[in-house]
């Protein structure tokens, strides 16, 4: 089974690419969704995050869960303490996400899938490219990216800057791609590119 790593910066159109893979019946592991489950009620990350970052969890009808906004405030910033806190959080969450990823791939192999996708926003930042056969990068012009992200509820220029500071620059990401999906012109262009990638890999 060939494993593709799907990545791209915030607002680049990665969700459209992932949805297209799914419509083509390619199984997709969503790392962000896995993090949400792990931090939600009953999630395996809730207790260790509560211990490491007091005040970042809350009670819900289904049990304790991570307060994502409180956790974001605790780890997103530019000073050394914030960077250390982020590394501490990653040390908790990343191994749990890897466990979910391994289960996903094992299930895909048991079903006899020929192709599977790992949708990982911080693929290069976490060394995830070493766990895949080829990398698909979704990219758009910086102005398009910024406009898309700033339309999101609660997003600010400062928050966007903090997020981008954590991400590999788009130019470097593009240079390291095996396949490039450009989403800046139209959604249809990105969909067509993903279809070509899947067709080529299935044929090979």
Secondary structure, 3 states (H helix, E strand, C coil): CEEEEEECCCCCCHHHHHHHHHHCCCEEEEHHHHHHHHHCCCCCCHHHHHHHCCCCEEEECCEEEECHHHHHHHHCCCCHHHHHHHHHHHHHHHHHHHHHHHHHHHHHHHCCCCEEEEECCCCCCCCHHHHCCEEEEEECCHHHHHHHHHCCCCCCHHHHHHHHHHCCCHHHHHHCCCEEEECCCCHHHHHHHHHHHHHHHHHC
